[in-house]
């Protein structure tokens, strides 16, 4: 059933996924339990990698600003990133966590193509294995809206999804065409592709380069 739910989330519009979980909230718990069982076998946690990255960004931010670093975690699951950053001493960081269902009180339930944040209010946007849905470009356009000028966007996706769609460089170019400059690409981990971008332009491009992300298929246990 986890594999069935997983394929559904990758192959339907985000509004359909939201309705599915509203009609049967227990499916969200079932999905994330299966996801946790799969990721427990990974050699590295991409969420923890981003926690370390954002901790460094928060320390750098503190050297130039009195304000806390503002992070938006799009498709956060149980908001593990928020929990980790809030537990890290010596940094000032505010994390807004969004997913289709509020797994706990750190999460705001919403379709991440429309999040309840003002324009240009975020310093770092994060998509950690969360570009799920046929309208994933909408999520990036929403990130563009809420990010401040020249703010950072961090994206991690499963390598097989990107390879199925045409490769790392084509994916990076597709995201860039929405309104982001590529800072770095990292394929050092065989499971994931990591990308760092900087917001470019006042508005996202309404006609970006098309790229079809593949479906992440987990092996039977």
C-alpha positions, 0 to 999 in steps of 0.5 A: 500500500505504501508503494501504491500511495507513493506512485499516486503522489508522484502522478497526480496534481497536488490538489488531488493529493490534498483531497485524498488525505483530507478524505482519509487522513490515516493514509498520510500516516501510512505513507510516512511510516512506509517512507521512514522504513525505506529511508532508515536503510539509506547511508545518509539523511538528506534532512540532516545534511540540510540541517547542517547546511542551514546552521552554517547559513544561519551563523553567517547571516548572524554576522550581518543581521540582527534578525533570525534566518527565515526558512521555508520547508516545502513538503516537510513531512513531520518537520524533522528539519525544524526540530533539528534547527530549533534544537541547535544552540547558537543560531537564530532561525525561524522555520516554517514547515508545510505539508498536505497534513499537519503531522504535528504542531510544527507543520502547517497543512496546505497545498505547497503551491500556495503557502501562507507566507508574504512575498519576499519574506524567506531567506532559505527555501527547502525542497527535500525529496518533496517535488511530488505531483505533476505540477511540481513547477508550481511549488517552485514558482511559489518558492520564488514568490516568498523568497527574498531577492537573491535568497537561497533555494536548496533542492534534493531529489532522488537520482533515478527521478532526475535520470529518468527525466533526462539528467542532472543538467537538464533538471538544473536548467529547468529549475533555473528557467523558472527564475533561479541561478544555479550555484552548485550541483552535487551528485557525490551521493549515489542516491540523491542529486543536490542543487543550490540556487539563488533567486533571480528576477522580480517574478518567475518565468511563466513559460519555463523549460519543461522537464518531466521528473520520473516516479520514485520507485521503492524496492519491495522489502 
